[in-house]
Amino acid sequence: MNHITFLGSGGARIMLSTQVLATGGMIISLDDTHFSLDPGPGALVNIFKYNINPTDLHGIIISHRHLDHSADVNVMIEAMTKSGSVKSGQVFAPSDALDIDPVILKYLRKYLREVTYLRPLSNYIINNLPFTTSMPHQHGSEETYGFLFHGRNTILGYIPDTAFFPELLDFYKADVLIVSMLRLEKSNVLHLSVDDVELIIKSIRPKVTILTHFGYQIYQKGPDKIADYLTEKTGQSVIAAADGLEIDF
């Protein structure tokens, strides 16, 4: 069974520092592969809270080096490898998360079976699951990639932080699409807004879209209300993530 557990549904500075919504990213099980995606602050605490064993993970994938996507990667590596007593797991991250002021500590890398640099529009395999990186996202100076995970019967897409640009519509053709929607309205901040996500859904038409990584204005408005609004506007199924939400797909 394919499954997502949201270890957090919040994103960016206010949520990171207040934990009004948790910021632990998500655990994905697709076919026979289980991995942590963007383990921000609280990932390790919440993985136990939701009764997931980190030693069952095959790896960790980081879209970019901002703290709300990577702050718990080191403790997750410790837990996944039993503090290095079992050499296991793969970690995938952009080059600036590994080389330039790295977020992954070098002494922990020897605990892992493999550490892989992510490049744009390239193909990788985590355990037995193929996945493809996107073109670089428009998210400031940090190297940022989204992903298409190619399951046997399902393509799962993940759009992390970015400003909207038309190439997103060409790349993210997926059955199930997870979208980081931080902004209520368009602004000069390099994040997707509700209107941006409406355009993405209408163009791609995934079977299910799951919204996550909410900023404080989204939280105040109500993520479920926005998901209902987007369902009505697009005619497609749209779900709002919540802390601890589990979804089978």
N, C-alpha and C positions, 0 to 999 in steps of 0.2 A: 504494500500500500504506500502511495506517495503522500507525504505529510510535511507540514510546516508548523513549527512552534515558534511563536514570537516571544523572544526573551525581552522585548521592549518594542514600543511603538512610537517613541519620541525621538526627536533629533535636534541638532544644533545647540547653541550655547546655553540658552535658558533651560531647556530640558536637561542638558548634560549636568548643569550645576545645581538644579533644584530637584531633579528626579520626580517632577510632577507626573510625567510619563517616563517609564524606564527606557534605557538606551542600550540594551544588550544585543541588538541585532536579532538574528534568527537561527534556528537549527532546521536544516532541510534534509529530508530523506526522500531520495528519488531512485527508483529501482532498488538496488542493493547498496547504495552509497549514502552515507550520513556525514554531514559536515556543518561546521559553523560558518555563517556568512556575516561579515562585518561585526565582530564581537566588541562592541563599545562597552562603556562602564556598566557593570552589573551583570555581564554575561555569565561569569562563573557562579555568582550567587544564585542567579535565576535558573541556571541549568539544573542545579540540585533542587531548587524550589519546585520545578516542574518535572522532577523524577526522571531526568535524562542522565545517563552515565557518560561522562566525557571520554572515558577510555573506549567507548564504542564508536567514537568519531573516526572517520578516515582522514580528516584534514580540516583546514581553516582557509577561507578565502577572504581577502581584504580588497575592497574596491578602491580605497584611497586612505591616506595616512592621517586624516583628521581624527581627533580623539573620540568623537561619537561613533566612529566606525572601527576603531582599532585599539582603544585603551586597554582592553582586557586580553589582548592577543597573547601576552607573555604568560599570564596565569592560566590561560586556556591551554597553552602548550605544556606547561607544568602538569596540569591535570590530565591531559590527553595521554602523555607519555609516562605517567606515574613518576614525575620528577626525574625523568631521564632513565629510570630503571628498565623501561621498555622502549627501544628505539622504534618509533612508529610515527605514522601520520605525515601528511604533506601540507606545506604552507605555500600559498600563492599570493604574491603581493607586487604592486608596482615598484619600479626600481628606486624611487625616492623614499619608499617605506623601508627599504633594505640598505641603501647606501648613503643617502643624504640625510643626516640627522635621523638615523633609523628608529622606527618604532618597535622593531623586533630585536631584542637583545641578542648579541652575537653568541654569548655562552650557551644560550638555549638552542641555538640552531643545530648543534651536534646531537641533541636529543631526537631530532626529526629524521625520518627516512629520506625526505627530500624537501628542499627549498627552491621554489621556482619563481623567476622574474616574469611578470606579466608584460606583454607587449600588445600594441593595438592590433585588432582584427587577426588574432592568432588562435590556434586550436591547442587544447590541453586535455589531459585526462586526470581526474581525481578518482582514485580507486578504479572503478570500471566505467565511470560516467564521463563522456566527452562534453566539453564545453568550449565556447568561443567568446573571446573578448570583443567588446565594441570598439569603435573609434574613440579617441580621447574625448572625454566630456568637457564641457565648458564650465569649469569650476575653479577658477583662479589658477594659482601657480602649482597646485597639487596635481600630480598625475592621477587621473580618475578614469576607471573603466566600469562599464556594466557587463552583463553576461547573458548568454543563452545557454541553458543546460539541456542537452539533447538526450532525454530519456527514450526508452524503447517505444513508448506510445504517447509521450507528452513532451512538448517543448516548454520549458519554464524560463521566462525572462525576468531579469532584475534590472531596473533602471535606478541607480543610486543618484546622488546629488548632481545636478546640472542645470544650467539655463536651457531653455528650449532652443533647439535648432532643427531644421527640417530633416537632417540625416537620421535623427532618432526614429522617424516614421518608417524609414527603409530597413533599418537593422532589426528592430525589436519585434519581428513577426513571431508570436508565441501563442500557445494555447492558454497558458496561465501567465499573467503578467503582474509582477510586484513593482509598484511605483513609489518612489520617495517623493512625497508631496508636502513640502514644508510651508509653502506660502498660501495664504488665502487669496491674495490678489497679486497681479504682476507688479514687479518692482525691479530695481537695478541689482538686487541681490541674485546671485547665480544659483537659483533654486526654482523648481517647478511650482506653478500656481494651479489653482483649481481649473482655470480656463485652459491652461496648457495641457493638463491631464485630460480634459474633455476632448481636445483636439487629437491627442494621442489615441484615446480609446476609439473615437469615431473612425480614425484612419486604420488602425491595426485590427480592431474588432476581435480581441481575444475572447475566449469562452468565459473567462473569469478574470477580473482585475482586482488586485488586492492593494489598497492604499496603506502606506505606513510612513514612518519617519516624520511625524507631525510637529510643526512648530507651535508656539503658544497660541497664536491666533486661531489656528485650526482647532486646537484643543478647546478654546473658549466657544467657538462656533458649534462644535460637536462633530467629530469625525463620522459618526453614523448618519447624521443629517446630510453631510456632504456626499457620502456614498449613495444615499437614497436619491439626492439631487442628480448625481451623475448617472445613476441607473435610469432615471426618467429622461434625462437629456440625450443619452446615447442609445438607449434601448438595449444595453448590454448589462450583464451581471457585474456589479461593483460592490466590494466588501471593504469595510474599514477594519484594519488590524486593531488589536488591543493588547495590552500587556497580558501575556499568558494565553492568548488566543491560539487554538490548535485547529488547523484546517487540513482535511483530507482532500486530495484532488486527483 
